[in-house]
Amino acid sequence: DGWYPEQRLTVAEAVRAYTLGAAYASGEESSRGSIAVGKLADLVVLSRDIFAIPPEEILETEVVATVLDGKVVYWRP
């Protein structure tokens, strides 16, 4: 079958893995991985709150803006 629902991650667990987890794995947790004073501001602004919608609707979410090093590098018109 290949699919084990009891082993899936929650949305919060997946976001944490891609943010804090990735920063930790690369040894950059002091400067990346979360939003805090003194850390690099690398983030995306999404069209919807992915924590407040059913997981199957996340694929319909769009990136509204992208910020790298504190600078807006993409803004959807």
Protein Blocks (a to p, Z undefined) as FASTA:
>chain_A
ZZafklpccfklmmmmmmmmmmmmnopmmmgoiacehiacdddddfbdfklccfklmmmp
ccfbdceehiafbdcZZ
